[in-house]
């Protein structure tokens, strides 16, 4: 009788929702716009469900007109690692409905399109993604020779950019559910996501890729104050933040006061999760050959498309679990996929 009961429980257990590993039921539209944050103008990219036709769009064409030629030139000189195109409907009409909102904060000296593959995957599964250019700390500022400093003041400015975008969501897109919001970020964007989640009670879940949120090098975030579901992606061969940074991610995971997941990705570098992987020399960690942090041996980074697939799948599962209450997505997070070491508490 006990054996029969166990079998019945097993039959009723929720299976991992592996649909997050593929585009979802919705076609994806995208639109570029801008917002004012004080005296600064922020580029904003929206990704959303649409019923309009989509096409394989060259990545450079998604940039603002003044940056398209430069981005195209960078791609022409880059190895095969960066993303070259996305299947989206440019300036499409958003599908009517009410879709949870996910905010994105890009890495230091990057762009609002840095994790567009993940944004597109989220939108295809029924989210509105809002991504801002952190003006003054964007790729174009770095190329012009005046990158921003990695300081607490810059962190606060970046967090204000994200909050400005969230404030504007109801006017930017009618199908966004501004009462059901998550945030994620890559690198310095992870710290930014933590700052926004800590200080804005509209945020219900937060994810950080390849950097801790609570970071003594840019103080402002306390992991003890992040009393909401969290997710971290750790790149095992991240020689940009080094083992010190990865240890901080592990400490954030250990000390998180609410539900938390951590995914350690073997052979991944700092930009393995990003669409700008290898776009410039600064973004090369994640593209091609390198030496291991552990023993100095030679290895080849994870295939760039696989790195982006891992990020897109786990980020989508995380927000489906936390913002949509999807049990299959939660089961996916609690399991290991793509050879990733998965942990949760």
Order of alpha helices (4+ residues) and beta strands (2+ residues): alpha-beta-beta-beta-alpha-beta-beta-alpha-beta-alpha-alpha-beta-alpha-beta-beta-alpha-beta-beta-beta-alpha-alpha-beta
